[in-house]
């Protein structure tokens, strides 16, 4: 293929149709294309522009790859994107008092493409919505909010980096890979800081590592039937004191090993005596949440519901302690002892963890 490149780095604006027949690559990184104007070229495959004021692709109808360097108004990628396969789009920096913010709180992005567009790389927007059926991968950096809608029925991979306030993926059953790279809360200059709200439900993800995330206020990870392991967020940079941290993780395939309690044995002259051993729960992924939430609880209120029975969150299959006798807890007699060790027992081994005390008995 005959490839030619035209670069016009001094072009500041396009206010009427601009037709270029020769180049396959057009680089006009500072050009602001007015609403109603177009850059037209039947040979253009790859184009870089500054901003499209129409907020859609009408201004660049012929490209297969589009990079928008400083989008200054809301942008909505329509269902039909002609030949476009790849979109890289960055919001224009904030101005004035909020100029130092990582995300521009005044510019939003929506990608609803249903034909050829497969790859989206987005940076610096207030909100990003992906609901196009053709999208296969999304790379999000410094977007305050990212929503992956269930309509994104081809989406397989999402990567998040930088600041984040809200992530939500509900019912995207094809999503099999979610990469989290140093995701942190949004330190908004001149405004209140925003902690992270994280929702993942109905995905095909098998393992999830939140350890690069800081200041997470709400975690909701439910009904991901292939998910076997969920690592807790970092304990290094917690929410300030007085916050309420909510953790909900269940109806996935993440499990733990339950070991029944062992009654005390007084000895028989042959076998030596043995002390009572309480039931226990072993799980490396749950242990990571123990470390995290123990640190969080020192300064914040926590609510939690962590399921460890896989996608069957019932008491079935758990071997509860039913040996009701005073040898289990010397010093606690009769009915009081029985109340401690009925089914489920005092530690509530029923497939769910809903108190910090219960979480803290979990080990690797």
TAFEN-V400342 format. One record per residue. N is the residue number from 1. RES is the residue in three letters. PSI is psi in radians with two decimals (999 if undefined). Layout:
BEGIN
N:RES:PSI, N:RES:PSI
END
This chain:
BEGIN
1:UNK:2.39, 2:UNK:1.94, 3:UNK:2.27, 4:UNK:2.62, 5:UNK:2.34, 6:UNK:2.15, 7:UNK:2.13, 8:UNK:1.50, 9:UNK:-0.18, 10:UNK:-0.06, 11:UNK:2.05, 12:UNK:-0.50, 13:UNK:2.65, 14:UNK:1.98, 15:UNK:-0.13, 16:UNK:2.97, 17:UNK:2.31, 18:UNK:2.02, 19:UNK:2.18, 20:UNK:2.01, 21:UNK:-0.47, 22:UNK:-0.81, 23:UNK:2.62, 24:UNK:-0.35, 25:UNK:2.19, 26:UNK:2.17, 27:UNK:1.80, 28:UNK:1.21, 29:UNK:-0.28, 30:UNK:0.04, 31:UNK:2.20, 32:UNK:2.00, 33:UNK:2.08, 34:UNK:2.69, 35:UNK:2.18, 36:UNK:-0.35, 37:UNK:2.78, 38:UNK:2.62, 39:UNK:2.01, 40:UNK:2.31, 41:UNK:1.98, 42:UNK:-0.34, 43:UNK:-0.17, 44:UNK:2.12, 45:UNK:-0.53, 46:UNK:2.16, 47:UNK:2.43, 48:UNK:2.18, 49:UNK:2.96, 50:UNK:-0.99, 51:UNK:2.53, 52:UNK:1.84, 53:UNK:-0.26, 54:UNK:-0.24, 55:UNK:0.37, 56:UNK:-2.89, 57:UNK:0.07, 58:UNK:-0.48, 59:UNK:-0.34, 60:UNK:1.27, 61:UNK:-0.22, 62:UNK:-0.03, 63:UNK:2.63, 64:UNK:-0.52, 65:UNK:2.20, 66:UNK:2.31, 67:UNK:2.19, 68:UNK:2.03, 69:UNK:-0.51, 70:UNK:1.21, 71:UNK:2.13, 72:UNK:-0.12, 73:UNK:2.87, 74:UNK:2.53, 75:UNK:2.33, 76:UNK:1.87, 77:UNK:2.06, 78:UNK:3.06, 79:UNK:-0.77, 80:UNK:2.10, 81:UNK:0.39, 82:UNK:-2.04, 83:UNK:0.02, 84:UNK:2.30, 85:UNK:-0.54, 86:UNK:2.30, 87:UNK:2.14, 88:UNK:2.08, 89:UNK:2.28, 90:UNK:2.31, 91:UNK:2.57, 92:UNK:2.56, 93:UNK:2.63, 94:UNK:2.75, 95:UNK:2.98, 96:UNK:-2.42, 97:UNK:-0.41, 98:UNK:0.33, 99:UNK:-0.45, 100:UNK:-0.06, 101:UNK:2.48, 102:UNK:-0.51, 103:UNK:2.47, 104:UNK:1.96, 105:UNK:0.01, 106:UNK:0.05, 107:UNK:2.24, 108:UNK:2.76, 109:UNK:2.35, 110:UNK:2.32, 111:UNK:1.90, 112:UNK:0.40, 113:UNK:2.48, 114:UNK:0.02, 115:UNK:-1.52, 116:UNK:-0.36, 117:UNK:2.09, 118:UNK:-0.45, 119:UNK:2.24, 120:UNK:2.21, 121:UNK:2.03, 122:UNK:2.44, 123:UNK:2.41, 124:UNK:0.34, 125:UNK:2.80, 126:UNK:-0.91, 127:UNK:2.49, 128:UNK:2.19, 129:UNK:2.20, 130:UNK:2.00, 131:UNK:0.32, 132:UNK:2.43, 133:UNK:-0.26, 134:UNK:-0.23, 135:UNK:2.25, 136:UNK:-0.64, 137:UNK:2.55, 138:UNK:2.29, 139:UNK:2.04, 140:UNK:2.16, 141:UNK:2.20, 142:UNK:0.65, 143:UNK:2.21, 144:UNK:-0.64, 145:UNK:2.31, 146:UNK:2.13, 147:UNK:2.14, 148:UNK:1.95, 149:UNK:2.68, 150:UNK:-0.34, 151:UNK:-0.30, 152:UNK:1.25, 153:UNK:-0.03, 154:UNK:-0.05, 155:UNK:2.14, 156:UNK:-0.54, 157:UNK:2.36, 158:UNK:2.41, 159:UNK:2.26, 160:UNK:2.33, 161:UNK:2.71, 162:UNK:-2.70, 163:UNK:2.65, 164:UNK:2.40, 165:UNK:-0.82, 166:UNK:2.24, 167:UNK:2.29, 168:UNK:2.16, 169:UNK:1.89, 170:UNK:2.07, 171:UNK:0.24, 172:UNK:1.47, 173:UNK:-0.27, 174:UNK:-0.17, 175:UNK:1.91, 176:UNK:-0.20, 177:UNK:2.17, 178:UNK:1.92, 179:UNK:2.21, 180:UNK:1.98, 181:UNK:1.75, 182:UNK:0.91, 183:UNK:2.22, 184:UNK:2.91, 185:UNK:2.84, 186:UNK:1.81, 187:UNK:1.60, 188:UNK:2.04, 189:UNK:2.21, 190:UNK:-0.04, 191:UNK:3.00, 192:UNK:2.41, 193:UNK:2.69, 194:UNK:2.09, 195:UNK:3.08, 196:UNK:2.38, 197:UNK:2.09, 198:UNK:2.14, 199:UNK:2.23, 200:UNK:2.08, 201:UNK:2.39, 202:UNK:0.46, 203:UNK:3.10, 204:UNK:0.28, 205:UNK:2.43, 206:UNK:-0.47, 207:UNK:2.45, 208:UNK:2.21, 209:UNK:1.92, 210:UNK:0.18, 211:UNK:-0.28, 212:UNK:-0.09, 213:UNK:2.49, 214:UNK:2.63, 215:UNK:1.05, 216:UNK:2.15, 217:UNK:-0.67, 218:UNK:2.27, 219:UNK:2.13, 220:UNK:1.82, 221:UNK:1.75, 222:UNK:2.45, 223:UNK:0.73, 224:UNK:1.65, 225:UNK:-0.30, 226:UNK:-0.09, 227:UNK:2.03, 228:UNK:-0.18, 229:UNK:2.25, 230:UNK:1.93, 231:UNK:2.39, 232:UNK:2.80, 233:UNK:3.03, 234:UNK:2.54, 235:UNK:0.09, 236:UNK:-0.53, 237:UNK:1.50, 238:UNK:2.91, 239:UNK:2.66, 240:UNK:2.83, 241:UNK:2.54, 242:UNK:-0.10, 243:UNK:2.89, 244:UNK:2.13, 245:UNK:2.20, 246:UNK:2.21, 247:UNK:2.13, 248:UNK:1.98, 249:UNK:1.92, 250:UNK:3.03, 251:UNK:0.58, 252:UNK:-2.73, 253:UNK:0.24, 254:UNK:2.26, 255:UNK:3.11, 256:UNK:2.89, 257:UNK:2.12, 258:UNK:2.30, 259:UNK:2.20, 260:UNK:2.74, 261:UNK:2.78, 262:UNK:2.14, 263:UNK:2.71, 264:UNK:2.59, 265:UNK:2.20, 266:UNK:-0.19, 267:UNK:2.68, 268:UNK:0.31, 269:UNK:-0.31, 270:UNK:-0.94, 271:UNK:2.37, 272:UNK:2.78, 273:UNK:2.73, 274:UNK:2.42, 275:UNK:2.76, 276:UNK:2.40, 277:UNK:2.14, 278:UNK:2.80, 279:UNK:2.76, 280:UNK:2.86, 281:UNK:2.21, 282:UNK:2.22, 283:UNK:2.16, 284:UNK:-0.67, 285:UNK:-0.68, 286:UNK:-0.61, 287:UNK:-0.60, 288:UNK:-0.60, 289:UNK:-0.54, 290:UNK:-0.87, 291:UNK:-0.82, 292:UNK:-0.90, 293:UNK:-0.44, 294:UNK:-0.74, 295:UNK:-0.75, 296:UNK:-0.74, 297:UNK:-0.32, 298:UNK:-0.42, 299:UNK:-0.19, 300:UNK:2.84, 301:UNK:2.44, 302:UNK:2.53, 303:UNK:2.40, 304:UNK:2.61, 305:UNK:1.79, 306:UNK:2.06, 307:UNK:2.40, 308:UNK:0.31, 309:UNK:0.41, 310:UNK:-2.57, 311:UNK:0.09, 312:UNK:1.56, 313:UNK:1.02, 314:UNK:3.03, 315:UNK:-0.17, 316:UNK:2.37, 317:UNK:-0.18, 318:UNK:2.25, 319:UNK:1.61, 320:UNK:2.74, 321:UNK:2.10, 322:UNK:0.24, 323:UNK:1.56, 324:UNK:1.72, 325:UNK:2.83, 326:UNK:-0.26, 327:UNK:-0.29, 328:UNK:-0.67, 329:UNK:1.40, 330:UNK:2.30, 331:UNK:-0.23, 332:UNK:1.95, 333:UNK:2.76, 334:UNK:-2.28, 335:UNK:-0.60, 336:UNK:-0.70, 337:UNK:-0.73, 338:UNK:-0.65, 339:UNK:-0.53, 340:UNK:-0.50, 341:UNK:0.51, 342:UNK:3.08, 343:UNK:2.15, 344:UNK:2.76, 345:UNK:-2.98, 346:UNK:-0.50, 347:UNK:-0.05, 348:UNK:0.78, 349:UNK:1.41, 350:UNK:0.30, 351:UNK:-0.11, 352:UNK:2.59, 353:UNK:2.13, 354:UNK:0.16, 355:UNK:2.69, 356:UNK:-0.65, 357:UNK:-0.75, 358:UNK:-0.68, 359:UNK:-0.63, 360:UNK:-0.15, 361:UNK:-0.06, 362:UNK:2.40, 363:UNK:3.00, 364:UNK:999
END
